[in-house]
Amino acid sequence: MVPQSATQLKLSFAPIVKKVAPAVVNVYARRVVSQRRVSPFFNDPFFRRFFGDQGGFGAPRKRVQQSLGSGVIISADGVIITNHHVIKDADEIRVALADRREFDCDIVVDDERTDLAVLKIKDGDGDFPHIPFGDSDKLVVGDVVLAIGNPFGVGQTVTQGIVSAVARTHVGVSDYQFFIQTDASINPGNSGGALVDMSGNLVGINSAIYSRSGGSNGIGFAIPVNMVKLIADAAKHGGKVRRPWIGASMQVVTADIAEGMGLDRPRGVLVTRIAKGSPADEAHLNVGDLVLAVDGVPVEDPNAFGYRLATKQLGNSADLTVLSDGRKHTLSIKLEAAPENVPRDTRQIGGRSPFTGATVENLSPAVAEELSVPSDEEGVVIKSVTPGSPAERVGLQPGDIVLSVNQEDVVNTRALASIAKSDPYVWRVEVSRDGRTLRFAVRG
């Protein structure tokens, strides 16, 4: 309602802030890095002729890097949610509460795919202030929200705004692209802080901003709390994040596809792949079907579809509203963890091959889910690449699926390790990346 009196205009968010602010903490992450000291003579050809690239010019030294972010206490025993990028590669993590108490923390869960992490306060009294979870699916555009964090390290700060959008899916911050957008001021240092509703419930974790200057332009993004619940639940069960898998790949419906299917507008997601024996296969979901909704909630692109599945509980089922051959019907699909039906057999490739420095695994649905590659592929996938290694220099990337080497199919990691020991004049390599087949040749 429009305020009808001066009394109604004198509104304050102070009661909400008083309730939730004590549970928002500053997160200090320290990491030790090695940095090579470079002599001012290092680039002089005369000195390099005698001393080479080392020669006492590049003795490494240790340097401490520090990053600052925010976090939210979600339980009285000192469990904290923050962003993965706030504590990435940290050797030591310390948090400071609003009442100026400080504690060291352990990392319980660190999930890069969602850009979320769970910390646990060491040696606490077990009676910390905390914020209860809300329901981010109940947010609507126009709802008033508060953002709390430590921008630029100036100290705890509260800003107010509205929900500008509830399903932003092209932000590029994490694998699960589904964000709450708000115009509440969010700046560097706010990452990991709380986005709360007018009932004092946590509805999101502030994670990113759109800015050309580094400051707030009124476009901030928060991870919905319903995704946060998934990571918080993993902390209670050994720290391993297990997500539902149905064994289907989707693509966005363009205007041309919509016209070809006789739709009045682009909507839903188009099924492009089904893994044999997967829950989607067993439920008779077919390539070419159009998925319109998950449990009655419309999905407009693959990111929204992935988010809706990821926030469901394993062991349950999801009802998909499907348009197939012009007929709309509902399919019930079991929500299972991706199986590791092939031993991953992790190996680091050595020798003098183009794969030297690459860590590889046999591809199974579980490995595919972890590395965000198509789950119906087979063979060997690159898990990681050592910086500066031959594998990095030839352009190999994590997630690449090795198809063949010198026209010999790579069926498993053992086969690739054997091939890597050979010494051909030219290495001819074929890999699959993002659904495209790439071929390149490297001299031995």
C-alpha positions in Angstrom: 0.0 0.0 0.0 1.0 3.6 -0.6 1.9 5.2 2.8 -1.1 7.2 4.1 0.5 9.2 6.9 3.8 10.6 8.1 4.0 7.8 10.7 3.9 5.2 7.9 6.7 7.0 6.1 9.0 6.7 9.1 9.9 3.1 8.4 13.2 1.6 9.4 15.1 -1.6 8.6 16.9 -1.4 12.0 15.0 -4.3 13.6 15.9 -6.6 10.7 19.6 -5.5 10.7 19.8 -5.9 14.5 18.6 -9.5 14.1 20.8 -10.6 11.2 24.0 -8.4 11.2 25.7 -10.3 14.1 25.7 -13.4 11.9 27.6 -11.8 9.0 31.4 -12.1 9.4 34.5 -10.8 7.7 36.6 -13.6 6.1 40.4 -13.2 5.8 42.1 -15.8 3.6 45.9 -16.0 3.6 48.0 -17.9 1.0 51.8 -18.2 0.7 53.1 -18.0 -2.9 56.6 -18.3 -4.3 57.8 -15.3 -6.3 61.1 -15.2 -8.2 63.3 -12.2 -7.5 64.6 -10.7 -10.7 67.9 -8.9 -10.8 68.0 -5.5 -12.7 70.8 -7.1 -14.8 68.6 -10.1 -15.7 67.6 -8.8 -19.2 71.2 -7.7 -20.1 72.5 -10.2 -22.7 76.0 -9.9 -21.4 75.1 -11.2 -17.9 72.7 -13.8 -19.2 75.6 -15.2 -21.5 77.6 -16.1 -18.4 74.9 -16.8 -15.8 72.0 -18.2 -17.9 68.4 -18.0 -16.8 69.2 -18.9 -13.2 72.7 -18.0 -12.0 71.5 -16.5 -8.8 69.1 -14.0 -10.5 65.9 -15.9 -9.9 66.1 -17.2 -6.3 62.5 -17.6 -5.2 61.1 -16.0 -2.1 57.9 -16.5 -0.1 55.2 -13.9 -0.2 51.9 -13.8 1.6 48.8 -12.9 -0.3 45.6 -11.9 1.5 42.1 -11.7 0.3 39.1 -10.2 2.1 35.4 -11.2 1.8 32.4 -11.9 3.8 30.5 -14.9 5.2 27.3 -15.9 6.9 26.9 -18.0 10.0 24.1 -20.5 9.4 24.1 -22.5 12.6 24.8 -22.0 16.3 27.9 -24.3 16.2 29.7 -21.9 13.9 29.1 -23.2 10.3 29.7 -20.5 7.8 28.8 -20.1 4.1 31.0 -18.0 1.9 32.2 -18.0 -1.8 34.7 -20.4 -3.2 36.6 -17.5 -4.8 37.0 -15.8 -1.4 39.0 -18.7 0.1 40.5 -20.3 -3.0 43.9 -21.8 -2.4 44.0 -20.4 1.1 46.5 -21.8 3.6 44.9 -20.0 6.6 41.4 -18.7 7.1 40.3 -16.4 9.9 36.9 -14.8 10.5 36.0 -11.7 12.5 32.5 -11.4 14.0 30.6 -8.1 14.3 31.4 -8.1 18.0 35.1 -8.1 17.1 35.8 -11.7 18.2 38.1 -13.6 15.8 38.4 -17.3 15.1 40.4 -19.6 12.9 38.3 -21.8 10.5 38.6 -25.1 8.7 37.3 -25.7 5.2 34.5 -28.3 5.2 33.3 -28.0 1.6 34.8 -26.1 -1.2 32.7 -26.4 -4.4 34.1 -24.4 -7.3 31.1 -25.4 -9.6 28.7 -23.4 -7.5 31.3 -20.9 -6.2 30.3 -21.8 -2.6 32.3 -23.0 0.4 31.4 -24.1 3.9 33.7 -23.2 6.8 33.6 -24.3 10.5 34.8 -22.2 13.3 37.5 -23.8 15.5 37.3 -23.7 19.2 34.1 -21.7 19.4 31.6 -21.6 22.3 28.9 -23.3 20.2 26.4 -20.5 20.6 27.0 -18.2 17.6 24.4 -15.9 16.1 23.1 -17.3 12.9 20.6 -16.5 10.1 17.8 -19.0 9.2 17.3 -20.1 5.6 14.5 -18.6 3.6 13.0 -19.9 0.3 14.6 -18.1 -2.8 11.8 -19.6 -5.0 9.3 -17.4 -3.3 11.1 -14.2 -4.2 9.5 -12.0 -6.9 10.7 -9.0 -8.8 10.1 -5.9 -6.7 10.7 -7.5 -3.2 12.8 -5.4 -0.9 16.1 -7.0 0.2 19.1 -6.0 2.3 22.7 -6.8 1.4 25.2 -7.1 4.3 29.0 -7.5 4.0 32.3 -5.8 4.2 32.8 -3.8 1.0 36.4 -2.6 0.3 37.3 -3.6 3.9 35.7 -0.5 5.4 33.7 -2.6 7.9 30.3 -4.2 8.1 27.9 -2.3 5.8 24.2 -2.7 5.1 22.6 -1.6 1.8 19.0 -1.8 0.7 17.4 -2.4 -2.7 14.9 -4.6 -4.5 15.0 -7.8 -6.4 15.6 -6.8 -10.0 15.4 -10.3 -11.5 15.1 -13.8 -10.1 16.6 -16.1 -12.8 19.7 -14.5 -14.4 21.4 -17.3 -16.3 24.2 -15.7 -18.3 26.4 -14.2 -15.6 29.4 -16.4 -16.1 30.4 -16.8 -12.5 29.9 -20.6 -11.8 28.7 -23.7 -13.6 25.2 -23.3 -12.3 24.0 -20.1 -13.9 20.9 -19.0 -11.9 21.2 -15.8 -9.9 19.1 -13.3 -8.0 19.8 -9.9 -9.4 19.5 -6.9 -7.0 20.2 -3.2 -7.1 21.3 -3.2 -3.5 24.9 -1.8 -3.5 27.3 -4.7 -3.7 31.1 -4.0 -4.0 34.4 -5.9 -3.7 34.5 -7.4 -0.3 30.8 -8.1 -0.2 31.4 -11.5 -1.8 30.1 -14.2 0.5 27.8 -11.8 2.4 24.1 -12.1 3.1 21.1 -11.1 1.0 18.1 -11.2 3.4 14.4 -10.6 3.0 12.1 -8.5 5.2 11.6 -11.4 7.5 15.3 -11.6 8.3 15.7 -14.8 6.4 18.7 -15.6 4.2 17.6 -15.7 0.6 21.0 -15.5 -1.2 24.8 -15.2 -1.0 26.2 -12.1 -2.7 28.7 -13.2 -5.2 29.3 -10.9 -8.2 28.6 -7.4 -9.7 28.4 -6.1 -13.2 30.8 -3.1 -13.3 33.2 -1.4 -15.6 34.8 0.7 -12.8 35.1 -1.9 -10.0 32.4 -0.2 -8.0 28.6 -0.8 -7.7 26.5 0.1 -10.7 23.3 -1.2 -9.2 23.6 -4.6 -10.8 24.6 -7.3 -8.2 24.1 -11.0 -8.3 23.5 -13.5 -5.4 23.4 -17.3 -5.4 19.9 -18.4 -4.4 19.7 -19.9 -0.9 18.0 -23.0 -2.3 21.4 -23.8 -4.0 23.2 -22.9 -0.8 21.1 -25.5 1.1 22.6 -28.2 -1.2 26.1 -27.3 -0.2 25.3 -26.8 3.5 23.7 -30.3 3.4 26.9 -31.7 1.9 28.8 -30.4 4.9 26.7 -32.6 7.2 27.4 -35.7 5.1 31.2 -35.9 4.8 31.7 -32.8 2.6 31.1 -34.5 -0.7 28.6 -32.7 -2.9 26.3 -35.2 -4.7 24.0 -33.8 -7.3 21.0 -35.4 -9.1 21.8 -36.8 -12.5 19.3 -37.9 -15.2 21.6 -38.5 -18.1 20.2 -36.0 -20.5 21.7 -33.0 -22.3 19.7 -29.9 -23.3 20.0 -26.9 -25.6 18.3 -23.6 -25.7 15.2 -23.2 -28.0 15.9 -20.4 -30.5 13.3 -18.5 -32.5 14.0 -20.7 -35.5 13.6 -23.9 -33.5 10.4 -22.6 -32.0 9.0 -21.8 -35.4 9.9 -25.3 -36.7 8.2 -26.9 -33.8 5.0 -24.8 -34.2 5.5 -22.9 -31.0 4.1 -19.4 -30.5 7.4 -18.3 -28.9 10.7 -19.8 -27.8 10.2 -21.7 -24.5 11.5 -24.7 -22.7 14.7 -26.7 -23.4 15.3 -29.2 -26.2 16.7 -32.6 -25.4 19.8 -33.3 -27.6 21.3 -36.4 -25.9 20.2 -39.3 -23.8 22.7 -41.6 -22.1 21.8 -45.3 -22.5 20.5 -46.8 -19.3 20.2 -43.4 -17.5 17.1 -42.3 -15.5 16.0 -40.2 -18.5 16.3 -43.2 -20.8 14.3 -45.4 -18.4 11.6 -42.7 -18.1 11.3 -42.7 -22.0 12.5 -39.1 -22.4 13.6 -38.9 -26.1 15.9 -36.8 -28.2 13.8 -34.0 -29.7 11.4 -33.7 -26.8 10.8 -30.3 -25.4 10.9 -30.0 -21.6 8.7 -27.1 -20.5 8.8 -27.3 -16.7 10.3 -29.1 -13.7 7.8 -29.9 -11.0 5.5 -27.3 -12.5 8.1 -24.5 -12.6 8.8 -23.3 -16.2 12.4 -23.6 -17.5 13.5 -21.2 -20.2 17.1 -22.4 -20.9 19.5 -25.3 -20.0 20.9 -23.3 -17.0 17.5 -22.9 -15.5 16.8 -26.6 -16.1 20.2 -27.6 -14.4 19.5 -25.4 -11.4 16.0 -26.9 -10.9 17.4 -30.4 -10.9 20.5 -29.5 -8.8 18.3 -28.2 -6.0 16.3 -31.4 -5.7 17.0 -34.2 -3.2 18.7 -37.4 -4.3 16.5 -40.4 -4.0 13.3 -38.5 -5.0 11.8 -37.9 -8.4 11.0 -34.9 -10.6 8.0 -34.4 -12.8 9.0 -33.1 -16.2 6.3 -31.4 -18.4 7.3 -32.5 -21.9 6.0 -31.6 -25.3 6.6 -34.6 -27.7 5.2 -34.8 -31.2 2.8 -32.0 -30.5 1.4 -33.7 -27.4 2.0 -32.4 -23.8 2.5 -35.0 -21.1 4.3 -35.5 -17.8 7.2 -37.8 -17.1 8.4 -38.8 -13.6 12.2 -39.2 -13.5 14.3 -40.7 -10.7 16.9 -38.4 -9.3 20.1 -40.5 -8.8 23.8 -39.7 -8.3 25.8 -40.1 -11.5 27.3 -43.6 -11.4 31.0 -44.4 -11.7 30.5 -47.5 -13.8 34.1 -47.4 -15.1 37.0 -47.1 -12.6 38.5 -43.6 -13.1 42.1 -44.9 -12.8 43.6 -41.4 -12.4 47.0 -41.1 -14.0 49.5 -38.3 -14.6 51.1 -38.7 -18.0 54.9 -38.3 -18.2 57.5 -38.9 -20.9 58.0 -36.7 -23.9 54.5 -36.8 -25.4 52.2 -33.8 -25.9 50.2 -35.1 -22.9 53.1 -34.7 -20.4 51.8 -32.8 -17.4 48.2 -33.8 -18.0 46.2 -35.7 -15.3 43.7 -38.0 -17.0 40.8 -40.2 -15.9 38.5 -42.8 -17.5 35.2 -41.1 -18.4 32.1 -42.2 -16.5 28.9 -40.3 -15.8 30.3 -39.4 -12.3 33.5 -38.0 -13.8 31.6 -36.3 -16.5 29.3 -34.6 -13.9 32.3 -33.4 -11.9 34.1 -31.9 -15.0 30.9 -30.6 -16.7 31.4 -32.7 -19.9 28.7 -34.7 -21.8 27.8 -37.7 -19.8 27.2 -40.0 -22.8 30.8 -39.7 -24.0 33.3 -42.5 -23.6 37.1 -42.7 -23.3 39.6 -40.6 -21.5 39.1 -37.1 -20.1 41.8 -34.6 -19.1 41.2 -33.6 -15.4 43.9 -31.1 -15.0 47.0 -29.6 -16.8 50.2 -28.5 -15.0 51.0 -24.9 -15.8 54.0 -24.6 -18.2 53.9 -28.3 -19.1 54.0 -29.6 -22.7 50.3 -30.4 -22.4 49.5 -26.8 -21.7 51.8 -25.5 -24.4 50.0 -27.6 -27.1 46.7 -26.2 -25.9 45.1 -29.1 -24.0 42.5 -28.1 -21.4 40.7 -29.7 -18.5 37.5 -31.3 -19.9 39.1 -32.3 -23.2 38.2 -35.8 -24.2 41.0 -37.6 -25.9 39.6 -39.6 -28.9 42.7 -40.8 -30.7 46.4 -40.5 -31.1 48.1 -41.2 -34.4 44.8 -42.8 -35.6 44.8 -45.2 -32.6 41.6 -45.0 -30.5 42.2 -44.1 -26.9 39.8 -46.4 -25.0 41.2 -45.9 -21.4 43.9 -44.2 -19.4 46.1 -47.3 -19.6 46.1 -47.2 -23.3 46.9 -43.4 -23.3 49.8 -44.0 -20.9 51.2 -46.7 -23.2 50.8 -44.5 -26.3 52.6 -41.7 -24.5 55.7 -43.8 -24.1 56.2 -44.1 -27.9 58.4 -41.8 -29.9 56.8 -41.0 -33.2 58.1 -38.3 -35.6 54.7 -36.5 -35.4 52.0 -36.7 -32.8 48.5 -36.5 -34.5 45.9 -35.9 -31.8 42.1 -35.8 -31.9 40.1 -34.4 -28.9 36.5 -33.5 -28.3 35.9 -30.1 -26.7 32.5 -28.6 -26.0 30.9 -30.9 -28.5 33.5 -30.1 -31.3 36.2 -32.3 -32.6 39.6 -30.7 -32.7 42.7 -32.1 -34.5 46.3 -31.0 -34.3 49.7 -32.3 -35.0 52.9 -31.8 -33.0 56.4 -32.8 -33.9 58.0 -35.4 -31.6 
